[in-house]
């Protein structure tokens, strides 16, 4: 499941922005968190 929110930032705020990523298991228990979006290799 992907939950997204939207906000309005000015250029200064946007330069400092990092997302909050929360990964959960099948029972919705948090397994890890991250502030960086992983790079995915093309298939």
mmCIF file of the N, C-alpha and C atoms, coordinates in Angstrom:
data_MODEL
# 
_entry.id   MODEL 
# 
loop_
_atom_site.group_PDB 
_atom_site.id 
_atom_site.type_symbol 
_atom_site.label_atom_id 
_atom_site.label_alt_id 
_atom_site.label_comp_id 
_atom_site.label_asym_id 
_atom_site.label_entity_id 
_atom_site.label_seq_id 
_atom_site.pdbx_PDB_ins_code 
_atom_site.Cartn_x 
_atom_site.Cartn_y 
_atom_site.Cartn_z 
_atom_site.occupancy 
_atom_site.B_iso_or_equiv 
_atom_site.pdbx_formal_charge 
_atom_site.auth_seq_id 
_atom_site.auth_comp_id 
_atom_site.auth_asym_id 
_atom_site.auth_atom_id 
_atom_site.pdbx_PDB_model_num 
ATOM 1   N N  . UNK A 1 1  ? 0.843  -1.155 0.000   1.00 0.00 ? 1  UNK A N  1 
ATOM 2   C CA . UNK A 1 1  ? 0.000  0.000  0.000   1.00 0.00 ? 1  UNK A CA 1 
ATOM 3   C C  . UNK A 1 1  ? 0.897  1.230  0.000   1.00 0.00 ? 1  UNK A C  1 
ATOM 4   N N  . UNK A 1 2  ? 0.542  2.197  -0.781  1.00 0.00 ? 2  UNK A N  1 
ATOM 5   C CA . UNK A 1 2  ? 1.268  3.461  -0.808  1.00 0.00 ? 2  UNK A CA 1 
ATOM 6   C C  . UNK A 1 2  ? 0.315  4.541  -0.331  1.00 0.00 ? 2  UNK A C  1 
ATOM 7   N N  . UNK A 1 3  ? 0.741  5.277  0.686   1.00 0.00 ? 3  UNK A N  1 
ATOM 8   C CA . UNK A 1 3  ? -0.039 6.412  1.169   1.00 0.00 ? 3  UNK A CA 1 
ATOM 9   C C  . UNK A 1 3  ? 0.774  7.653  0.861   1.00 0.00 ? 3  UNK A C  1 
ATOM 10  N N  . UNK A 1 4  ? 0.188  8.583  0.172   1.00 0.00 ? 4  UNK A N  1 
ATOM 11  C CA . UNK A 1 4  ? 0.903  9.802  -0.207  1.00 0.00 ? 4  UNK A CA 1 
ATOM 12  C C  . UNK A 1 4  ? 0.150  11.020 0.301   1.00 0.00 ? 4  UNK A C  1 
ATOM 13  N N  . UNK A 1 5  ? 0.896  12.031 0.650   1.00 0.00 ? 5  UNK A N  1 
ATOM 14  C CA . UNK A 1 5  ? 0.303  13.310 1.008   1.00 0.00 ? 5  UNK A CA 1 
ATOM 15  C C  . UNK A 1 5  ? 0.925  14.375 0.124   1.00 0.00 ? 5  UNK A C  1 
ATOM 16  N N  . UNK A 1 6  ? 0.241  15.475 0.004   1.00 0.00 ? 6  UNK A N  1 
ATOM 17  C CA . UNK A 1 6  ? 0.708  16.551 -0.854  1.00 0.00 ? 6  UNK A CA 1 
ATOM 18  C C  . UNK A 1 6  ? 0.795  17.833 -0.050  1.00 0.00 ? 6  UNK A C  1 
ATOM 19  N N  . UNK A 1 7  ? 1.765  18.663 -0.393  1.00 0.00 ? 7  UNK A N  1 
ATOM 20  C CA . UNK A 1 7  ? 1.951  19.924 0.321   1.00 0.00 ? 7  UNK A CA 1 
ATOM 21  C C  . UNK A 1 7  ? 2.551  20.946 -0.646  1.00 0.00 ? 7  UNK A C  1 
ATOM 22  N N  . UNK A 1 8  ? 2.493  22.192 -0.250  1.00 0.00 ? 8  UNK A N  1 
ATOM 23  C CA . UNK A 1 8  ? 3.079  23.270 -1.040  1.00 0.00 ? 8  UNK A CA 1 
ATOM 24  C C  . UNK A 1 8  ? 4.318  23.775 -0.300  1.00 0.00 ? 8  UNK A C  1 
ATOM 25  N N  . UNK A 1 9  ? 5.449  23.790 -0.999  1.00 0.00 ? 9  UNK A N  1 
ATOM 26  C CA . UNK A 1 9  ? 6.704  24.249 -0.430  1.00 0.00 ? 9  UNK A CA 1 
ATOM 27  C C  . UNK A 1 9  ? 7.278  25.369 -1.298  1.00 0.00 ? 9  UNK A C  1 
ATOM 28  N N  . UNK A 1 10 ? 7.991  26.288 -0.670  1.00 0.00 ? 10 UNK A N  1 
ATOM 29  C CA . UNK A 1 10 ? 8.735  27.248 -1.479  1.00 0.00 ? 10 UNK A CA 1 
ATOM 30  C C  . UNK A 1 10 ? 10.085 26.610 -1.810  1.00 0.00 ? 10 UNK A C  1 
ATOM 31  N N  . UNK A 1 11 ? 10.910 27.269 -2.613  1.00 0.00 ? 11 UNK A N  1 
ATOM 32  C CA . UNK A 1 11 ? 12.165 26.666 -3.075  1.00 0.00 ? 11 UNK A CA 1 
ATOM 33  C C  . UNK A 1 11 ? 13.136 26.381 -1.932  1.00 0.00 ? 11 UNK A C  1 
ATOM 34  N N  . UNK A 1 12 ? 13.163 27.214 -0.920  1.00 0.00 ? 12 UNK A N  1 
ATOM 35  C CA . UNK A 1 12 ? 14.061 27.005 0.216   1.00 0.00 ? 12 UNK A CA 1 
ATOM 36  C C  . UNK A 1 12 ? 13.634 25.781 1.015   1.00 0.00 ? 12 UNK A C  1 
ATOM 37  N N  . UNK A 1 13 ? 12.337 25.658 1.289   1.00 0.00 ? 13 UNK A N  1 
ATOM 38  C CA . UNK A 1 13 ? 11.826 24.501 2.022   1.00 0.00 ? 13 UNK A CA 1 
ATOM 39  C C  . UNK A 1 13 ? 12.028 23.218 1.223   1.00 0.00 ? 13 UNK A C  1 
ATOM 40  N N  . UNK A 1 14 ? 11.799 23.286 -0.075  1.00 0.00 ? 14 UNK A N  1 
ATOM 41  C CA . UNK A 1 14 ? 11.914 22.109 -0.931  1.00 0.00 ? 14 UNK A CA 1 
ATOM 42  C C  . UNK A 1 14 ? 13.352 21.588 -0.978  1.00 0.00 ? 14 UNK A C  1 
ATOM 43  N N  . UNK A 1 15 ? 14.318 22.481 -0.946  1.00 0.00 ? 15 UNK A N  1 
ATOM 44  C CA . UNK A 1 15 ? 15.723 22.066 -0.979  1.00 0.00 ? 15 UNK A CA 1 
ATOM 45  C C  . UNK A 1 15 ? 16.086 21.235 0.243   1.00 0.00 ? 15 UNK A C  1 
ATOM 46  N N  . UNK A 1 16 ? 15.404 21.444 1.364   1.00 0.00 ? 16 UNK A N  1 
ATOM 47  C CA . UNK A 1 16 ? 15.691 20.727 2.608   1.00 0.00 ? 16 UNK A CA 1 
ATOM 48  C C  . UNK A 1 16 ? 14.796 19.509 2.819   1.00 0.00 ? 16 UNK A C  1 
ATOM 49  N N  . UNK A 1 17 ? 13.819 19.313 1.956   1.00 0.00 ? 17 UNK A N  1 
ATOM 50  C CA . UNK A 1 17 ? 12.817 18.268 2.163   1.00 0.00 ? 17 UNK A CA 1 
ATOM 51  C C  . UNK A 1 17 ? 13.416 16.873 1.991   1.00 0.00 ? 17 UNK A C  1 
ATOM 52  N N  . UNK A 1 18 ? 13.065 15.968 2.889   1.00 0.00 ? 18 UNK A N  1 
ATOM 53  C CA . UNK A 1 18 ? 13.345 14.542 2.767   1.00 0.00 ? 18 UNK A CA 1 
ATOM 54  C C  . UNK A 1 18 ? 12.076 13.790 3.156   1.00 0.00 ? 18 UNK A C  1 
ATOM 55  N N  . UNK A 1 19 ? 11.686 12.787 2.378   1.00 0.00 ? 19 UNK A N  1 
ATOM 56  C CA . UNK A 1 19 ? 10.459 12.046 2.705   1.00 0.00 ? 19 UNK A CA 1 
ATOM 57  C C  . UNK A 1 19 ? 10.658 11.159 3.936   1.00 0.00 ? 19 UNK A C  1 
ATOM 58  N N  . UNK A 1 20 ? 9.566  10.811 4.586   1.00 0.00 ? 20 UNK A N  1 
ATOM 59  C CA . UNK A 1 20 ? 9.578  9.833  5.663   1.00 0.00 ? 20 UNK A CA 1 
ATOM 60  C C  . UNK A 1 20 ? 8.998  8.540  5.093   1.00 0.00 ? 20 UNK A C  1 
ATOM 61  N N  . UNK A 1 21 ? 9.824  7.533  4.934   1.00 0.00 ? 21 UNK A N  1 
ATOM 62  C CA . UNK A 1 21 ? 9.378  6.247  4.405   1.00 0.00 ? 21 UNK A CA 1 
ATOM 63  C C  . UNK A 1 21 ? 9.259  5.259  5.557   1.00 0.00 ? 21 UNK A C  1 
ATOM 64  N N  . UNK A 1 22 ? 8.132  4.560  5.622   1.00 0.00 ? 22 UNK A N  1 
ATOM 65  C CA . UNK A 1 22 ? 7.895  3.573  6.673   1.00 0.00 ? 22 UNK A CA 1 
ATOM 66  C C  . UNK A 1 22 ? 7.548  2.257  5.993   1.00 0.00 ? 22 UNK A C  1 
ATOM 67  N N  . UNK A 1 23 ? 8.315  1.236  6.285   1.00 0.00 ? 23 UNK A N  1 
ATOM 68  C CA . UNK A 1 23 ? 8.098  -0.085 5.704   1.00 0.00 ? 23 UNK A CA 1 
ATOM 69  C C  . UNK A 1 23 ? 7.469  -0.977 6.768   1.00 0.00 ? 23 UNK A C  1 
ATOM 70  N N  . UNK A 1 24 ? 6.425  -1.715 6.393   1.00 0.00 ? 24 UNK A N  1 
ATOM 71  C CA . UNK A 1 24 ? 5.715  -2.583 7.333   1.00 0.00 ? 24 UNK A CA 1 
ATOM 72  C C  . UNK A 1 24 ? 5.658  -4.004 6.805   1.00 0.00 ? 24 UNK A C  1 
ATOM 73  N N  . UNK A 1 25 ? 5.430  -4.949 7.719   1.00 0.00 ? 25 UNK A N  1 
ATOM 74  C CA . UNK A 1 25 ? 5.278  -6.341 7.318   1.00 0.00 ? 25 UNK A CA 1 
ATOM 75  C C  . UNK A 1 25 ? 3.805  -6.647 7.053   1.00 0.00 ? 25 UNK A C  1 
ATOM 76  N N  . UNK A 1 26 ? 3.479  -7.907 6.860   1.00 0.00 ? 26 UNK A N  1 
ATOM 77  C CA . UNK A 1 26 ? 2.111  -8.321 6.528   1.00 0.00 ? 26 UNK A CA 1 
ATOM 78  C C  . UNK A 1 26 ? 1.103  -8.006 7.628   1.00 0.00 ? 26 UNK A C  1 
ATOM 79  N N  . UNK A 1 27 ? 1.597  -7.804 8.857   1.00 0.00 ? 27 UNK A N  1 
ATOM 80  C CA . UNK A 1 27 ? 0.706  -7.479 9.970   1.00 0.00 ? 27 UNK A CA 1 
ATOM 81  C C  . UNK A 1 27 ? 0.779  -5.990 10.330  1.00 0.00 ? 27 UNK A C  1 
ATOM 82  N N  . UNK A 1 28 ? 1.282  -5.193 9.409   1.00 0.00 ? 28 UNK A N  1 
ATOM 83  C CA . UNK A 1 28 ? 1.401  -3.736 9.588   1.00 0.00 ? 28 UNK A CA 1 
ATOM 84  C C  . UNK A 1 28 ? 2.307  -3.333 10.738  1.00 0.00 ? 28 UNK A C  1 
ATOM 85  N N  . UNK A 1 29 ? 3.266  -4.182 11.065  1.00 0.00 ? 29 UNK A N  1 
ATOM 86  C CA . UNK A 1 29 ? 4.269  -3.822 12.068  1.00 0.00 ? 29 UNK A CA 1 
ATOM 87  C C  . UNK A 1 29 ? 5.426  -3.150 11.355  1.00 0.00 ? 29 UNK A C  1 
ATOM 88  N N  . UNK A 1 30 ? 5.897  -2.059 11.892  1.00 0.00 ? 30 UNK A N  1 
ATOM 89  C CA . UNK A 1 30 ? 6.994  -1.329 11.258  1.00 0.00 ? 30 UNK A CA 1 
ATOM 90  C C  . UNK A 1 30 ? 8.246  -2.199 11.279  1.00 0.00 ? 30 UNK A C  1 
ATOM 91  N N  . UNK A 1 31 ? 8.826  -2.401 10.087  1.00 0.00 ? 31 UNK A N  1 
ATOM 92  C CA . UNK A 1 31 ? 10.054 -3.187 9.991   1.00 0.00 ? 31 UNK A CA 1 
ATOM 93  C C  . UNK A 1 31 ? 11.274 -2.283 9.847   1.00 0.00 ? 31 UNK A C  1 
ATOM 94  N N  . UNK A 1 32 ? 11.096 -1.121 9.217   1.00 0.00 ? 32 UNK A N  1 
ATOM 95  C CA . UNK A 1 32 ? 12.186 -0.146 9.140   1.00 0.00 ? 32 UNK A CA 1 
ATOM 96  C C  . UNK A 1 32 ? 11.647 1.181  8.659   1.00 0.00 ? 32 UNK A C  1 
ATOM 97  N N  . UNK A 1 33 ? 12.440 2.212  8.860   1.00 0.00 ? 33 UNK A N  1 
ATOM 98  C CA . UNK A 1 33 ? 12.115 3.544  8.360   1.00 0.00 ? 33 UNK A CA 1 
ATOM 99  C C  . UNK A 1 33 ? 13.324 4.073  7.617   1.00 0.00 ? 33 UNK A C  1 
ATOM 100 N N  . UNK A 1 34 ? 13.088 5.056  6.758   1.00 0.00 ? 34 UNK A N  1 
ATOM 101 C CA . UNK A 1 34 ? 14.171 5.632  5.975   1.00 0.00 ? 34 UNK A CA 1 
ATOM 102 C C  . UNK A 1 34 ? 13.802 7.048  5.581   1.00 0.00 ? 34 UNK A C  1 
ATOM 103 N N  . UNK A 1 35 ? 14.801 7.844  5.230   1.00 0.00 ? 35 UNK A N  1 
ATOM 104 C CA . UNK A 1 35 ? 14.567 9.193  4.734   1.00 0.00 ? 35 UNK A CA 1 
ATOM 105 C C  . UNK A 1 35 ? 15.024 9.311  3.286   1.00 0.00 ? 35 UNK A C  1 
ATOM 106 N N  . UNK A 1 36 ? 15.529 8.235  2.710   1.00 0.00 ? 36 UNK A N  1 
ATOM 107 C CA . UNK A 1 36 ? 16.020 8.242  1.325   1.00 0.00 ? 36 UNK A CA 1 
ATOM 108 C C  . UNK A 1 36 ? 15.216 7.270  0.473   1.00 0.00 ? 36 UNK A C  1 
ATOM 109 N N  . UNK A 1 37 ? 14.879 7.688  -0.723  1.00 0.00 ? 37 UNK A N  1 
ATOM 110 C CA . UNK A 1 37 ? 14.174 6.818  -1.661  1.00 0.00 ? 37 UNK A CA 1 
ATOM 111 C C  . UNK A 1 37 ? 15.209 5.927  -2.335  1.00 0.00 ? 37 UNK A C  1 
ATOM 112 N N  . UNK A 1 38 ? 15.034 4.591  -2.272  1.00 0.00 ? 38 UNK A N  1 
ATOM 113 C CA . UNK A 1 38 ? 16.042 3.694  -2.869  1.00 0.00 ? 38 UNK A CA 1 
ATOM 114 C C  . UNK A 1 38 ? 16.048 3.789  -4.390  1.00 0.00 ? 38 UNK A C  1 
ATOM 115 N N  . UNK A 1 39 ? 17.220 3.650  -4.969  1.00 0.00 ? 39 UNK A N  1 
ATOM 116 C CA . UNK A 1 39 ? 17.371 3.649  -6.420  1.00 0.00 ? 39 UNK A CA 1 
ATOM 117 C C  . UNK A 1 39 ? 17.071 2.236  -6.900  1.00 0.00 ? 39 UNK A C  1 
ATOM 118 N N  . UNK A 1 40 ? 16.227 2.129  -7.915  1.00 0.00 ? 40 UNK A N  1 
ATOM 119 C CA . UNK A 1 40 ? 15.861 0.811  -8.442  1.00 0.00 ? 40 UNK A CA 1 
ATOM 120 C C  . UNK A 1 40 ? 16.528 0.611  -9.794  1.00 0.00 ? 40 UNK A C  1 
ATOM 121 N N  . UNK A 1 41 ? 17.103 -0.550 -9.974  1.00 0.00 ? 41 UNK A N  1 
ATOM 122 C CA . UNK A 1 41 ? 17.755 -0.888 -11.245 1.00 0.00 ? 41 UNK A CA 1 
ATOM 123 C C  . UNK A 1 41 ? 16.691 -1.235 -12.283 1.00 0.00 ? 41 UNK A C  1 
ATOM 124 N N  . UNK A 1 42 ? 16.904 -0.812 -13.500 1.00 0.00 ? 42 UNK A N  1 
ATOM 125 C CA . UNK A 1 42 ? 15.973 -1.143 -14.588 1.00 0.00 ? 42 UNK A CA 1 
ATOM 126 C C  . UNK A 1 42 ? 16.092 -2.626 -14.926 1.00 0.00 ? 42 UNK A C  1 
ATOM 127 N N  . UNK A 1 43 ? 14.959 -3.246 -15.227 1.00 0.00 ? 43 UNK A N  1 
ATOM 128 C CA . UNK A 1 43 ? 14.945 -4.677 -15.535 1.00 0.00 ? 43 UNK A CA 1 
ATOM 129 C C  . UNK A 1 43 ? 15.372 -4.933 -16.962 1.00 0.00 ? 43 UNK A C  1 
# 
